[in-house]
């Protein structure tokens, strides 16, 4: 069998790496986590709104096609 070298794969997302470098203060860590959660909530809300607009556009297009 040939020499097989195992390579470690980083499993932590890139955006999480900044948390590991933060000073080990529970207050700042909690604030960082709250900021990330708020950011994710805003992103999720925007994506859901966009998805509903797309759905409405598709429904409208299909209704127009049926009427023809």
mmJSON file of the N, C-alpha and C atoms, coordinates in Angstrom:
{"data_MODEL":{"atom_site":{
"group_PDB":["ATOM","ATOM","ATOM","ATOM","ATOM","ATOM","ATOM","ATOM","ATOM","ATOM","ATOM","ATOM","ATOM","ATOM","ATOM","ATOM","ATOM","ATOM","ATOM","ATOM","ATOM","ATOM","ATOM","ATOM","ATOM","ATOM","ATOM","ATOM","ATOM","ATOM","ATOM","ATOM","ATOM","ATOM","ATOM","ATOM","ATOM","ATOM","ATOM","ATOM","ATOM","ATOM","ATOM","ATOM","ATOM","ATOM","ATOM","ATOM","ATOM","ATOM","ATOM","ATOM","ATOM","ATOM","ATOM","ATOM","ATOM","ATOM","ATOM","ATOM","ATOM","ATOM","ATOM","ATOM","ATOM","ATOM","ATOM","ATOM","ATOM","ATOM","ATOM","ATOM","ATOM","ATOM","ATOM","ATOM","ATOM","ATOM","ATOM","ATOM","ATOM","ATOM","ATOM","ATOM","ATOM","ATOM","ATOM","ATOM","ATOM","ATOM","ATOM","ATOM","ATOM","ATOM","ATOM","ATOM","ATOM","ATOM","ATOM","ATOM","ATOM","ATOM","ATOM","ATOM","ATOM","ATOM","ATOM","ATOM","ATOM","ATOM","ATOM","ATOM","ATOM","ATOM","ATOM","ATOM","ATOM","ATOM","ATOM","ATOM","ATOM","ATOM","ATOM","ATOM","ATOM","ATOM","ATOM","ATOM","ATOM","ATOM","ATOM","ATOM","ATOM","ATOM","ATOM","ATOM","ATOM","ATOM","ATOM","ATOM","ATOM","ATOM","ATOM","ATOM","ATOM","ATOM","ATOM","ATOM","ATOM","ATOM","ATOM","ATOM","ATOM","ATOM","ATOM","ATOM","ATOM","ATOM","ATOM","ATOM","ATOM","ATOM","ATOM","ATOM","ATOM","ATOM","ATOM","ATOM","ATOM","ATOM","ATOM","ATOM","ATOM","ATOM","ATOM","ATOM","ATOM","ATOM","ATOM","ATOM","ATOM","ATOM","ATOM","ATOM","ATOM","ATOM","ATOM","ATOM","ATOM","ATOM","ATOM","ATOM","ATOM","ATOM","ATOM","ATOM","ATOM","ATOM","ATOM","ATOM","ATOM","ATOM","ATOM","ATOM"],
"id":[1,2,3,4,5,6,7,8,9,10,11,12,13,14,15,16,17,18,19,20,21,22,23,24,25,26,27,28,29,30,31,32,33,34,35,36,37,38,39,40,41,42,43,44,45,46,47,48,49,50,51,52,53,54,55,56,57,58,59,60,61,62,63,64,65,66,67,68,69,70,71,72,73,74,75,76,77,78,79,80,81,82,83,84,85,86,87,88,89,90,91,92,93,94,95,96,97,98,99,100,101,102,103,104,105,106,107,108,109,110,111,112,113,114,115,116,117,118,119,120,121,122,123,124,125,126,127,128,129,130,131,132,133,134,135,136,137,138,139,140,141,142,143,144,145,146,147,148,149,150,151,152,153,154,155,156,157,158,159,160,161,162,163,164,165,166,167,168,169,170,171,172,173,174,175,176,177,178,179,180,181,182,183,184,185,186,187,188,189,190,191,192,193,194,195,196,197,198,199,200,201,202,203,204],
"type_symbol":["N","C","C","N","C","C","N","C","C","N","C","C","N","C","C","N","C","C","N","C","C","N","C","C","N","C","C","N","C","C","N","C","C","N","C","C","N","C","C","N","C","C","N","C","C","N","C","C","N","C","C","N","C","C","N","C","C","N","C","C","N","C","C","N","C","C","N","C","C","N","C","C","N","C","C","N","C","C","N","C","C","N","C","C","N","C","C","N","C","C","N","C","C","N","C","C","N","C","C","N","C","C","N","C","C","N","C","C","N","C","C","N","C","C","N","C","C","N","C","C","N","C","C","N","C","C","N","C","C","N","C","C","N","C","C","N","C","C","N","C","C","N","C","C","N","C","C","N","C","C","N","C","C","N","C","C","N","C","C","N","C","C","N","C","C","N","C","C","N","C","C","N","C","C","N","C","C","N","C","C","N","C","C","N","C","C","N","C","C","N","C","C","N","C","C","N","C","C","N","C","C","N","C","C"],
"label_atom_id":["N","CA","C","N","CA","C","N","CA","C","N","CA","C","N","CA","C","N","CA","C","N","CA","C","N","CA","C","N","CA","C","N","CA","C","N","CA","C","N","CA","C","N","CA","C","N","CA","C","N","CA","C","N","CA","C","N","CA","C","N","CA","C","N","CA","C","N","CA","C","N","CA","C","N","CA","C","N","CA","C","N","CA","C","N","CA","C","N","CA","C","N","CA","C","N","CA","C","N","CA","C","N","CA","C","N","CA","C","N","CA","C","N","CA","C","N","CA","C","N","CA","C","N","CA","C","N","CA","C","N","CA","C","N","CA","C","N","CA","C","N","CA","C","N","CA","C","N","CA","C","N","CA","C","N","CA","C","N","CA","C","N","CA","C","N","CA","C","N","CA","C","N","CA","C","N","CA","C","N","CA","C","N","CA","C","N","CA","C","N","CA","C","N","CA","C","N","CA","C","N","CA","C","N","CA","C","N","CA","C","N","CA","C","N","CA","C","N","CA","C","N","CA","C","N","CA","C","N","CA","C","N","CA","C","N","CA","C"],
"label_alt_id":[null,null,null,null,null,null,null,null,null,null,null,null,null,null,null,null,null,null,null,null,null,null,null,null,null,null,null,null,null,null,null,null,null,null,null,null,null,null,null,null,null,null,null,null,null,null,null,null,null,null,null,null,null,null,null,null,null,null,null,null,null,null,null,null,null,null,null,null,null,null,null,null,null,null,null,null,null,null,null,null,null,null,null,null,null,null,null,null,null,null,null,null,null,null,null,null,null,null,null,null,null,null,null,null,null,null,null,null,null,null,null,null,null,null,null,null,null,null,null,null,null,null,null,null,null,null,null,null,null,null,null,null,null,null,null,null,null,null,null,null,null,null,null,null,null,null,null,null,null,null,null,null,null,null,null,null,null,null,null,null,null,null,null,null,null,null,null,null,null,null,null,null,null,null,null,null,null,null,null,null,null,null,null,null,null,null,null,null,null,null,null,null,null,null,null,null,null,null,null,null,null,null,null,null],
"label_comp_id":["UNK","UNK","UNK","UNK","UNK","UNK","UNK","UNK","UNK","UNK","UNK","UNK","UNK","UNK","UNK","UNK","UNK","UNK","UNK","UNK","UNK","UNK","UNK","UNK","UNK","UNK","UNK","UNK","UNK","UNK","UNK","UNK","UNK","UNK","UNK","UNK","UNK","UNK","UNK","UNK","UNK","UNK","UNK","UNK","UNK","UNK","UNK","UNK","UNK","UNK","UNK","UNK","UNK","UNK","UNK","UNK","UNK","UNK","UNK","UNK","UNK","UNK","UNK","UNK","UNK","UNK","UNK","UNK","UNK","UNK","UNK","UNK","UNK","UNK","UNK","UNK","UNK","UNK","UNK","UNK","UNK","UNK","UNK","UNK","UNK","UNK","UNK","UNK","UNK","UNK","UNK","UNK","UNK","UNK","UNK","UNK","UNK","UNK","UNK","UNK","UNK","UNK","UNK","UNK","UNK","UNK","UNK","UNK","UNK","UNK","UNK","UNK","UNK","UNK","UNK","UNK","UNK","UNK","UNK","UNK","UNK","UNK","UNK","UNK","UNK","UNK","UNK","UNK","UNK","UNK","UNK","UNK","UNK","UNK","UNK","UNK","UNK","UNK","UNK","UNK","UNK","UNK","UNK","UNK","UNK","UNK","UNK","UNK","UNK","UNK","UNK","UNK","UNK","UNK","UNK","UNK","UNK","UNK","UNK","UNK","UNK","UNK","UNK","UNK","UNK","UNK","UNK","UNK","UNK","UNK","UNK","UNK","UNK","UNK","UNK","UNK","UNK","UNK","UNK","UNK","UNK","UNK","UNK","UNK","UNK","UNK","UNK","UNK","UNK","UNK","UNK","UNK","UNK","UNK","UNK","UNK","UNK","UNK","UNK","UNK","UNK","UNK","UNK","UNK"],
"label_asym_id":["A","A","A","A","A","A","A","A","A","A","A","A","A","A","A","A","A","A","A","A","A","A","A","A","A","A","A","A","A","A","A","A","A","A","A","A","A","A","A","A","A","A","A","A","A","A","A","A","A","A","A","A","A","A","A","A","A","A","A","A","A","A","A","A","A","A","A","A","A","A","A","A","A","A","A","A","A","A","A","A","A","A","A","A","A","A","A","A","A","A","A","A","A","A","A","A","A","A","A","A","A","A","A","A","A","A","A","A","A","A","A","A","A","A","A","A","A","A","A","A","A","A","A","A","A","A","A","A","A","A","A","A","A","A","A","A","A","A","A","A","A","A","A","A","A","A","A","A","A","A","A","A","A","A","A","A","A","A","A","A","A","A","A","A","A","A","A","A","A","A","A","A","A","A","A","A","A","A","A","A","A","A","A","A","A","A","A","A","A","A","A","A","A","A","A","A","A","A","A","A","A","A","A","A"],
"label_entity_id":["1","1","1","1","1","1","1","1","1","1","1","1","1","1","1","1","1","1","1","1","1","1","1","1","1","1","1","1","1","1","1","1","1","1","1","1","1","1","1","1","1","1","1","1","1","1","1","1","1","1","1","1","1","1","1","1","1","1","1","1","1","1","1","1","1","1","1","1","1","1","1","1","1","1","1","1","1","1","1","1","1","1","1","1","1","1","1","1","1","1","1","1","1","1","1","1","1","1","1","1","1","1","1","1","1","1","1","1","1","1","1","1","1","1","1","1","1","1","1","1","1","1","1","1","1","1","1","1","1","1","1","1","1","1","1","1","1","1","1","1","1","1","1","1","1","1","1","1","1","1","1","1","1","1","1","1","1","1","1","1","1","1","1","1","1","1","1","1","1","1","1","1","1","1","1","1","1","1","1","1","1","1","1","1","1","1","1","1","1","1","1","1","1","1","1","1","1","1","1","1","1","1","1","1"],
"label_seq_id":[1,1,1,2,2,2,3,3,3,4,4,4,5,5,5,6,6,6,7,7,7,8,8,8,9,9,9,10,10,10,11,11,11,12,12,12,13,13,13,14,14,14,15,15,15,16,16,16,17,17,17,18,18,18,19,19,19,20,20,20,21,21,21,22,22,22,23,23,23,24,24,24,25,25,25,26,26,26,27,27,27,28,28,28,29,29,29,30,30,30,31,31,31,32,32,32,33,33,33,34,34,34,35,35,35,36,36,36,37,37,37,38,38,38,39,39,39,40,40,40,41,41,41,42,42,42,43,43,43,44,44,44,45,45,45,46,46,46,47,47,47,48,48,48,49,49,49,50,50,50,51,51,51,52,52,52,53,53,53,54,54,54,55,55,55,56,56,56,57,57,57,58,58,58,59,59,59,60,60,60,61,61,61,62,62,62,63,63,63,64,64,64,65,65,65,66,66,66,67,67,67,68,68,68],
"pdbx_PDB_ins_code":[null,null,null,null,null,null,null,null,null,null,null,null,null,null,null,null,null,null,null,null,null,null,null,null,null,null,null,null,null,null,null,null,null,null,null,null,null,null,null,null,null,null,null,null,null,null,null,null,null,null,null,null,null,null,null,null,null,null,null,null,null,null,null,null,null,null,null,null,null,null,null,null,null,null,null,null,null,null,null,null,null,null,null,null,null,null,null,null,null,null,null,null,null,null,null,null,null,null,null,null,null,null,null,null,null,null,null,null,null,null,null,null,null,null,null,null,null,null,null,null,null,null,null,null,null,null,null,null,null,null,null,null,null,null,null,null,null,null,null,null,null,null,null,null,null,null,null,null,null,null,null,null,null,null,null,null,null,null,null,null,null,null,null,null,null,null,null,null,null,null,null,null,null,null,null,null,null,null,null,null,null,null,null,null,null,null,null,null,null,null,null,null,null,null,null,null,null,null,null,null,null,null,null,null],
"Cartn_x":[0.837,0.0,0.882,0.514,1.292,1.164,2.125,2.031,0.817,-0.05,-1.251,-1.137,-1.244,-1.184,-2.597,-2.991,-4.303,-4.188,-5.13,-5.131,-6.295,-6.021,-7.085,-7.927,-9.204,-10.124,-10.745,-10.685,-11.283,-12.792,-13.472,-14.921,-15.637,-14.931,-15.554,-15.688,-16.89,-17.048,-16.118,-15.742,-14.805,-15.306,-16.619,-17.145,-17.113,-16.957,-16.901,-15.5,-14.51,-13.143,-12.877,-13.56,-13.329,-13.741,-14.689,-15.105,-13.997,-13.216,-12.175,-11.014,-10.876,-9.776,-10.159,-11.412,-11.862,-11.304,-11.124,-10.691,-11.695,-11.201,-12.078,-12.865,-13.769,-14.647,-16.062,-16.794,-18.139,-19.044,-18.827,-19.668,-19.444,-18.196,-17.944,-18.361,-18.198,-18.613,-20.128,-20.832,-22.295,-22.735,-22.09,-22.44,-22.184,-21.072,-20.773,-21.807,-22.193,-23.198,-24.549,-24.91,-26.172,-26.145,-25.023,-24.891,-25.031,-24.4,-24.488,-25.903,-26.586,-27.967,-28.853,-28.681,-29.468,-29.215,-27.964,-27.609,-28.268,-28.223,-28.857,-30.364,-30.972,-32.419,-32.793,-32.019,-32.296,-32.131,-31.08,-30.84,-31.961,-32.375,-33.454,-34.746,-35.059,-36.283,-36.244,-35.104,-34.981,-35.137,-34.554,-34.662,-36.094,-36.79,-38.181,-39.052,-38.847,-39.602,-39.339,-38.09,-37.733,-38.382,-38.388,-39.001,-40.497,-41.167,-42.599,-42.864,-41.997,-42.163,-42.008,-41.043,-40.836,-42.054,-42.557,-43.748,-44.925,-45.127,-46.228,-46.057,-44.828,-44.57,-44.897,-44.531,-44.809,-46.306,-47.01,-48.461,-49.135,-48.731,-49.308,-49.055,-47.846,-47.513,-48.358,-48.521,-49.328,-50.793,-51.292,-52.686,-52.867,-51.909,-51.995,-51.971,-51.144,-51.074,-52.388,-53.042,-54.322,-55.418,-55.352,-56.384,-56.286,-55.152,-54.982,-55.592],
"Cartn_y":[-1.177,0.0,1.241,2.215,3.443,4.236,5.148,6.029,6.93,6.862,7.687,8.719,9.945,11.019,11.538,11.562,12.098,13.596,14.274,15.718,16.148,17.046,17.564,18.548,18.406,19.306,20.214,21.495,22.464,22.388,22.118,21.975,23.235,24.194,25.423,26.383,26.937,27.903,29.097,29.7,30.82,31.957,32.258,33.374,33.094,31.837,31.5,31.642,31.739,31.791,33.024,34.117,35.332,35.146,34.269,34.037,33.382,32.535,31.838,32.757,33.843,34.75,35.882,35.958,37.026,36.799,37.871,37.705,36.847,36.056,35.106,35.821,36.648,37.366,36.962,36.463,35.97,37.092,38.31,39.422,39.694,39.809,40.086,38.912,37.691,36.518,36.507,36.814,36.862,37.954,39.11,40.194,39.794,39.121,38.673,37.669,36.756,35.763,36.425,37.387,38.105,38.848,39.481,40.19,39.234,38.074,37.089,36.574,36.329,35.848,36.91,38.158,39.244,39.341,39.227,39.271,38.116,36.916,35.751,35.936,36.506,36.733,37.713,38.773,39.755,39.131,38.339,37.675,36.702,35.937,34.967,35.671,36.767,37.517,38.044,38.568,39.087,37.963,36.802,35.673,35.154,35.119,34.66,35.628,36.922,37.918,37.752,37.554,37.379,36.117,35.045,33.797,33.979,34.715,34.948,35.823,36.795,37.618,36.754,35.869,34.961,34.065,33.527,32.668,33.432,34.672,35.486,35.752,36.023,36.244,35.001,33.844,32.585,32.344,32.544,32.341,33.292,34.553,35.531,35.131,34.679,34.258,33.076,32.111,30.937,31.304,32.24,32.676,33.388,34.207,34.884,33.874,32.839,31.814,31.043,30.8,30.076,30.901,32.193,33.081,33.228,32.929,33.085,31.963],
"Cartn_z":[0.0,0.0,0.0,-0.791,-0.882,0.409,0.586,1.745,1.591,2.567,2.531,3.639,3.264,4.244,4.462,5.707,6.025,6.214,5.685,5.778,6.656,7.578,8.43,7.649,7.779,7.095,8.143,7.884,8.814,8.677,9.771,9.715,10.161,10.706,11.172,10.0,9.801,8.718,8.913,7.822,7.863,8.738,8.668,9.453,10.951,11.357,12.779,13.345,12.486,12.96,13.804,13.517,14.289,15.74,15.99,17.372,18.183,17.557,18.302,18.625,17.897,18.137,19.085,19.444,20.333,21.734,22.481,23.863,24.609,25.525,26.202,27.287,26.863,27.766,27.413,28.39,28.084,27.607,28.066,27.629,26.141,25.719,24.311,23.433,23.932,23.165,23.008,24.078,24.01,23.039,23.096,22.177,20.735,20.49,19.128,18.653,19.523,19.146,18.88,19.719,19.499,18.172,17.859,16.578,15.405,15.508,14.423,14.266,15.391,15.324,14.673,15.064,14.47,12.972,12.59,11.164,10.412,10.994,10.358,10.268,11.297,11.265,10.162,10.018,8.962,7.583,7.418,6.141,5.819,6.817,6.623,6.243,6.931,6.625,5.192,4.768,3.401,2.381,2.666,1.738,1.651,2.774,2.776,1.981,2.186,1.411,-0.078,-0.432,-1.845,-2.413,-1.64,-2.091,-2.331,-1.446,-1.636,-2.853,-3.116,-4.331,-5.572,-5.566,-6.704,-6.884,-5.767,-5.838,-6.426,-5.969,-6.492,-7.982,-8.416,-9.842,-10.657,-10.139,-10.852,-10.928,-9.806,-9.787,-10.765,-10.767,-11.698,-13.144,-13.438,-14.802,-15.222,-14.322,-14.653,-14.855,-14.048,-14.216,-15.556,-15.95,-17.245,-18.38,-18.255,-19.298,-19.389,-18.247,-18.259,-18.906,-18.704,-19.258,-20.763,-21.336,-22.78,-23.554],
"occupancy":[1.0,1.0,1.0,1.0,1.0,1.0,1.0,1.0,1.0,1.0,1.0,1.0,1.0,1.0,1.0,1.0,1.0,1.0,1.0,1.0,1.0,1.0,1.0,1.0,1.0,1.0,1.0,1.0,1.0,1.0,1.0,1.0,1.0,1.0,1.0,1.0,1.0,1.0,1.0,1.0,1.0,1.0,1.0,1.0,1.0,1.0,1.0,1.0,1.0,1.0,1.0,1.0,1.0,1.0,1.0,1.0,1.0,1.0,1.0,1.0,1.0,1.0,1.0,1.0,1.0,1.0,1.0,1.0,1.0,1.0,1.0,1.0,1.0,1.0,1.0,1.0,1.0,1.0,1.0,1.0,1.0,1.0,1.0,1.0,1.0,1.0,1.0,1.0,1.0,1.0,1.0,1.0,1.0,1.0,1.0,1.0,1.0,1.0,1.0,1.0,1.0,1.0,1.0,1.0,1.0,1.0,1.0,1.0,1.0,1.0,1.0,1.0,1.0,1.0,1.0,1.0,1.0,1.0,1.0,1.0,1.0,1.0,1.0,1.0,1.0,1.0,1.0,1.0,1.0,1.0,1.0,1.0,1.0,1.0,1.0,1.0,1.0,1.0,1.0,1.0,1.0,1.0,1.0,1.0,1.0,1.0,1.0,1.0,1.0,1.0,1.0,1.0,1.0,1.0,1.0,1.0,1.0,1.0,1.0,1.0,1.0,1.0,1.0,1.0,1.0,1.0,1.0,1.0,1.0,1.0,1.0,1.0,1.0,1.0,1.0,1.0,1.0,1.0,1.0,1.0,1.0,1.0,1.0,1.0,1.0,1.0,1.0,1.0,1.0,1.0,1.0,1.0,1.0,1.0,1.0,1.0,1.0,1.0,1.0,1.0,1.0,1.0,1.0,1.0],
"B_iso_or_equiv":[0.0,0.0,0.0,0.0,0.0,0.0,0.0,0.0,0.0,0.0,0.0,0.0,0.0,0.0,0.0,0.0,0.0,0.0,0.0,0.0,0.0,0.0,0.0,0.0,0.0,0.0,0.0,0.0,0.0,0.0,0.0,0.0,0.0,0.0,0.0,0.0,0.0,0.0,0.0,0.0,0.0,0.0,0.0,0.0,0.0,0.0,0.0,0.0,0.0,0.0,0.0,0.0,0.0,0.0,0.0,0.0,0.0,0.0,0.0,0.0,0.0,0.0,0.0,0.0,0.0,0.0,0.0,0.0,0.0,0.0,0.0,0.0,0.0,0.0,0.0,0.0,0.0,0.0,0.0,0.0,0.0,0.0,0.0,0.0,0.0,0.0,0.0,0.0,0.0,0.0,0.0,0.0,0.0,0.0,0.0,0.0,0.0,0.0,0.0,0.0,0.0,0.0,0.0,0.0,0.0,0.0,0.0,0.0,0.0,0.0,0.0,0.0,0.0,0.0,0.0,0.0,0.0,0.0,0.0,0.0,0.0,0.0,0.0,0.0,0.0,0.0,0.0,0.0,0.0,0.0,0.0,0.0,0.0,0.0,0.0,0.0,0.0,0.0,0.0,0.0,0.0,0.0,0.0,0.0,0.0,0.0,0.0,0.0,0.0,0.0,0.0,0.0,0.0,0.0,0.0,0.0,0.0,0.0,0.0,0.0,0.0,0.0,0.0,0.0,0.0,0.0,0.0,0.0,0.0,0.0,0.0,0.0,0.0,0.0,0.0,0.0,0.0,0.0,0.0,0.0,0.0,0.0,0.0,0.0,0.0,0.0,0.0,0.0,0.0,0.0,0.0,0.0,0.0,0.0,0.0,0.0,0.0,0.0,0.0,0.0,0.0,0.0,0.0,0.0],
"pdbx_formal_charge":[null,null,null,null,null,null,null,null,null,null,null,null,null,null,null,null,null,null,null,null,null,null,null,null,null,null,null,null,null,null,null,null,null,null,null,null,null,null,null,null,null,null,null,null,null,null,null,null,null,null,null,null,null,null,null,null,null,null,null,null,null,null,null,null,null,null,null,null,null,null,null,null,null,null,null,null,null,null,null,null,null,null,null,null,null,null,null,null,null,null,null,null,null,null,null,null,null,null,null,null,null,null,null,null,null,null,null,null,null,null,null,null,null,null,null,null,null,null,null,null,null,null,null,null,null,null,null,null,null,null,null,null,null,null,null,null,null,null,null,null,null,null,null,null,null,null,null,null,null,null,null,null,null,null,null,null,null,null,null,null,null,null,null,null,null,null,null,null,null,null,null,null,null,null,null,null,null,null,null,null,null,null,null,null,null,null,null,null,null,null,null,null,null,null,null,null,null,null,null,null,null,null,null,null],
"auth_seq_id":[1,1,1,2,2,2,3,3,3,4,4,4,5,5,5,6,6,6,7,7,7,8,8,8,9,9,9,10,10,10,11,11,11,12,12,12,13,13,13,14,14,14,15,15,15,16,16,16,17,17,17,18,18,18,19,19,19,20,20,20,21,21,21,22,22,22,23,23,23,24,24,24,25,25,25,26,26,26,27,27,27,28,28,28,29,29,29,30,30,30,31,31,31,32,32,32,33,33,33,34,34,34,35,35,35,36,36,36,37,37,37,38,38,38,39,39,39,40,40,40,41,41,41,42,42,42,43,43,43,44,44,44,45,45,45,46,46,46,47,47,47,48,48,48,49,49,49,50,50,50,51,51,51,52,52,52,53,53,53,54,54,54,55,55,55,56,56,56,57,57,57,58,58,58,59,59,59,60,60,60,61,61,61,62,62,62,63,63,63,64,64,64,65,65,65,66,66,66,67,67,67,68,68,68],
"auth_comp_id":["UNK","UNK","UNK","UNK","UNK","UNK","UNK","UNK","UNK","UNK","UNK","UNK","UNK","UNK","UNK","UNK","UNK","UNK","UNK","UNK","UNK","UNK","UNK","UNK","UNK","UNK","UNK","UNK","UNK","UNK","UNK","UNK","UNK","UNK","UNK","UNK","UNK","UNK","UNK","UNK","UNK","UNK","UNK","UNK","UNK","UNK","UNK","UNK","UNK","UNK","UNK","UNK","UNK","UNK","UNK","UNK","UNK","UNK","UNK","UNK","UNK","UNK","UNK","UNK","UNK","UNK","UNK","UNK","UNK","UNK","UNK","UNK","UNK","UNK","UNK","UNK","UNK","UNK","UNK","UNK","UNK","UNK","UNK","UNK","UNK","UNK","UNK","UNK","UNK","UNK","UNK","UNK","UNK","UNK","UNK","UNK","UNK","UNK","UNK","UNK","UNK","UNK","UNK","UNK","UNK","UNK","UNK","UNK","UNK","UNK","UNK","UNK","UNK","UNK","UNK","UNK","UNK","UNK","UNK","UNK","UNK","UNK","UNK","UNK","UNK","UNK","UNK","UNK","UNK","UNK","UNK","UNK","UNK","UNK","UNK","UNK","UNK","UNK","UNK","UNK","UNK","UNK","UNK","UNK","UNK","UNK","UNK","UNK","UNK","UNK","UNK","UNK","UNK","UNK","UNK","UNK","UNK","UNK","UNK","UNK","UNK","UNK","UNK","UNK","UNK","UNK","UNK","UNK","UNK","UNK","UNK","UNK","UNK","UNK","UNK","UNK","UNK","UNK","UNK","UNK","UNK","UNK","UNK","UNK","UNK","UNK","UNK","UNK","UNK","UNK","UNK","UNK","UNK","UNK","UNK","UNK","UNK","UNK","UNK","UNK","UNK","UNK","UNK","UNK"],
"auth_asym_id":["A","A","A","A","A","A","A","A","A","A","A","A","A","A","A","A","A","A","A","A","A","A","A","A","A","A","A","A","A","A","A","A","A","A","A","A","A","A","A","A","A","A","A","A","A","A","A","A","A","A","A","A","A","A","A","A","A","A","A","A","A","A","A","A","A","A","A","A","A","A","A","A","A","A","A","A","A","A","A","A","A","A","A","A","A","A","A","A","A","A","A","A","A","A","A","A","A","A","A","A","A","A","A","A","A","A","A","A","A","A","A","A","A","A","A","A","A","A","A","A","A","A","A","A","A","A","A","A","A","A","A","A","A","A","A","A","A","A","A","A","A","A","A","A","A","A","A","A","A","A","A","A","A","A","A","A","A","A","A","A","A","A","A","A","A","A","A","A","A","A","A","A","A","A","A","A","A","A","A","A","A","A","A","A","A","A","A","A","A","A","A","A","A","A","A","A","A","A","A","A","A","A","A","A"],
"auth_atom_id":["N","CA","C","N","CA","C","N","CA","C","N","CA","C","N","CA","C","N","CA","C","N","CA","C","N","CA","C","N","CA","C","N","CA","C","N","CA","C","N","CA","C","N","CA","C","N","CA","C","N","CA","C","N","CA","C","N","CA","C","N","CA","C","N","CA","C","N","CA","C","N","CA","C","N","CA","C","N","CA","C","N","CA","C","N","CA","C","N","CA","C","N","CA","C","N","CA","C","N","CA","C","N","CA","C","N","CA","C","N","CA","C","N","CA","C","N","CA","C","N","CA","C","N","CA","C","N","CA","C","N","CA","C","N","CA","C","N","CA","C","N","CA","C","N","CA","C","N","CA","C","N","CA","C","N","CA","C","N","CA","C","N","CA","C","N","CA","C","N","CA","C","N","CA","C","N","CA","C","N","CA","C","N","CA","C","N","CA","C","N","CA","C","N","CA","C","N","CA","C","N","CA","C","N","CA","C","N","CA","C","N","CA","C","N","CA","C","N","CA","C","N","CA","C","N","CA","C","N","CA","C","N","CA","C","N","CA","C"],
"pdbx_PDB_model_num":[1,1,1,1,1,1,1,1,1,1,1,1,1,1,1,1,1,1,1,1,1,1,1,1,1,1,1,1,1,1,1,1,1,1,1,1,1,1,1,1,1,1,1,1,1,1,1,1,1,1,1,1,1,1,1,1,1,1,1,1,1,1,1,1,1,1,1,1,1,1,1,1,1,1,1,1,1,1,1,1,1,1,1,1,1,1,1,1,1,1,1,1,1,1,1,1,1,1,1,1,1,1,1,1,1,1,1,1,1,1,1,1,1,1,1,1,1,1,1,1,1,1,1,1,1,1,1,1,1,1,1,1,1,1,1,1,1,1,1,1,1,1,1,1,1,1,1,1,1,1,1,1,1,1,1,1,1,1,1,1,1,1,1,1,1,1,1,1,1,1,1,1,1,1,1,1,1,1,1,1,1,1,1,1,1,1,1,1,1,1,1,1,1,1,1,1,1,1,1,1,1,1,1,1]
}}}
